[in-house]
Amino acid sequence: MKKVFLILSILLLLLSCNREDIIEPMPYDNPEIPLDIPLGFPQLNSSVDGNRPTKYGVELGEKLFHEKKFSGNNTISCSSCHNRSSAFADNNVQAIGIHGRVGLRNTPPIQNLAFMKFYNWDGNKLTLESQPLVPIITQEEMNSSIMEVIGKLRNGGEYRELFRKAFGDENITPDRIYRSIAQYEYTLISANSKYDKVKRNEGEAFTESEARGYQVFQQKCESCHSTELFTDQSFRNVGFPPNTSTEEAGRARVTGIPADYMSFRVPSLRNAEYTAPYGSFGQFPTLKAVLDYFDNGVLDADNLDPILKENGNRILLIEQEKEDIISFIKTLSDSTFVGK
C-alpha cells in the first residue's frame, strides 16, 4: 500500500509541474546562406555541396579567421596574411609568420575560392576544408597544433556558444573549425568590378585604353587567364626566375613528376591591382615588371609552357600595349570587395 501511495504521489507531483519548470534544449536554427553565382562563373567546387555556408557557420568562420590564438604565441591569425584591403593578400614578397619568420612563397589572395579546383600555389589541397591545418602546423606560419588551438578556444565561453549556434552543440572539434572557416571563405566572392558592370550593361564603359587593353589581353594573355575567374586553373612553368630554396619544386612538390618542376597554378587576375608583388615568391614588384619580363624573354626549360616555346620564349609587347593591358587589368578591381 505504501508503494502504491508513493507512486501516486510522484505522478501528482509531475502533473503539477508548470511548463516553465521543464528545461528544454535550446532550438538549433541555422539557416543556409545562398551563394549568388555571378554571371558566367564556372560551377561551384564539388566540396561546397557538403559544406554549404550557414548563418552561424560563416559568423564563426569569420571570427576564427581573425583569431590569433591559432598561432603558438597568439600573434598570428589567418587575417594577418590575408588582409581584406589587399584582396586578402598581404603585399609582402613572401609570407611573414610567427616571430617574423619568412615563408617559402608569396601569400595568394583568397577570392572566389568556391569555384576553384585547387588551392595553394602548387595545388596540394583540393578542398578548402583541408587547407587550414597547413598554416597552423607550419613552423614559418603559426607554429602550433590543432589540439593546442582547440585547448585555447575551449577556455573562451563565447566560442562554446558560437559552436552551438553553428553545429547544434558546444563541442569544438578540428572538423568543425575547418568547416566553418571554409564556409566563411566560400562567401568571399568578387564580381563587382568595372569589368563586371560593363559586362552587365550597368551604364559603365571602358576607356579607350581599357578597351584596347582588353583586345590585346584576349590575344596574348587569355590562353592562361581565361574564364570569368581570369585563370584556367592549370599549372604551368612560364619561365619566371626560380626560388632558390631547395624546398621549392612547384607542382612537382606534390606530384613527384619531373614535368611539373617549377610549374605553378595560374593566378587569377581579379583584384591584381591590390595584390603586388607578383609571382610565386614575389619576384615582380609591379604589373609592368611582369609584362617587361615576358617581353624581354623568359628562362628556358624543358617543360616551359608550349605557348611560350612556340613564340621564342617571349610574349612580344610594345610599350603602349603594356600600358593598355594594365589599364584593363585595373578594371578587374572590385573596390567593394576590398572595402575601399
Rosetta blueprint (number, residue, H / E / L):
1 M L
2 K H
3 K H
4 V H
5 F H
6 L H
7 I H
8 L H
9 S H
10 I H
11 L H
12 L H
13 L H
14 L H
15 L H
16 S H
17 C L
18 N L
19 R H
20 E H
21 D H
22 I L
23 I L
24 E L
25 P L
26 M L
27 P L
28 Y L
29 D L
30 N L
31 P L
32 E E
33 I L
34 P L
35 L L
36 D L
37 I L
38 P L
39 L L
40 G L
41 F L
42 P L
43 Q L
44 L L
45 N L
46 S H
47 S H
48 V H
49 D H
50 G H
51 N L
52 R L
53 P L
54 T E
55 K H
56 Y H
57 G H
58 V H
59 E H
60 L H
61 G H
62 E H
63 K H
64 L H
65 F H
66 H L
67 E L
68 K H
69 K H
70 F H
71 S L
72 G L
73 N L
74 N L
75 T L
76 I L
77 S L
78 C H
79 S H
80 S H
81 C H
82 H L
83 N E
84 R H
85 S H
86 S H
87 A L
88 F L
89 A E
90 D L
91 N L
92 N L
93 V L
94 Q L
95 A L
96 I E
97 G L
98 I H
99 H H
100 G H
101 R L
102 V E
103 G L
104 L L
105 R L
106 N L
107 T L
108 P L
109 P L
110 I L
111 Q L
112 N L
113 L H
114 A H
115 F H
116 M L
117 K L
118 F L
119 Y E
120 N L
121 W L
122 D L
123 G L
124 N L
125 K E
126 L L
127 T L
128 L H
129 E H
130 S H
131 Q L
132 P L
133 L H
134 V H
135 P H
136 I H
137 I H
138 T L
139 Q L
140 E L
141 E L
142 M L
143 N L
144 S L
145 S L
146 I H
147 M H
148 E H
149 V H
150 I H
151 G H
152 K H
153 L H
154 R H
155 N L
156 G L
157 G H
158 E H
159 Y H
160 R H
161 E H
162 L H
163 F H
164 R H
165 K H
166 A H
167 F H
168 G L
169 D L
170 E L
171 N L
172 I L
173 T L
174 P H
175 D H
176 R H
177 I H
178 Y H
179 R H
180 S H
181 I H
182 A H
183 Q H
184 Y H
185 E H
186 Y H
187 T L
188 L L
189 I L
190 S L
191 A L
192 N L
193 S L
194 K H
195 Y H
196 D H
197 K H
198 V H
199 K H
200 R L
201 N L
202 E L
203 G L
204 E L
205 A L
206 F L
207 T L
208 E H
209 S H
210 E H
211 A H
212 R H
213 G H
214 Y H
215 Q H
216 V H
217 F H
218 Q H
219 Q H
220 K H
221 C L
222 E L
223 S L
224 C L
225 H L
226 S L
227 T L
228 E L
229 L L
230 F L
231 T L
232 D L
233 Q L
234 S L
235 F E
236 R E
237 N E
238 V L
239 G L
240 F L
241 P L
242 P L
243 N L
244 T L
245 S L
246 T L
247 E L
248 E L
249 A L
250 G E
251 R L
252 A H
253 R H
254 V H
255 T H
256 G L
257 I L
258 P H
259 A H
260 D H
261 Y E
262 M L
263 S L
264 F E
265 R E
266 V L
267 P L
268 S L
269 L L
270 R L
271 N L
272 A H
273 E H
274 Y H
275 T L
276 A L
277 P L
278 Y E
279 G L
280 S L
281 F L
282 G L
283 Q L
284 F E
285 P L
286 T L
287 L H
288 K H
289 A H
290 V H
291 L H
292 D H
293 Y H
294 F H
295 D H
296 N H
297 G L
298 V L
299 L L
300 D L
301 A L
302 D L
303 N L
304 L E
305 D L
306 P H
307 I H
308 L H
309 K H
310 E L
311 N L
312 G L
313 N L
314 R L
315 I L
316 L L
317 L L
318 I L
319 E H
320 Q H
321 E H
322 K H
323 E H
324 D H
325 I H
326 I H
327 S H
328 F H
329 I H
330 K H
331 T L
332 L L
333 S L
334 D L
335 S H
336 T H
337 F H
338 V H
339 G L
340 K L
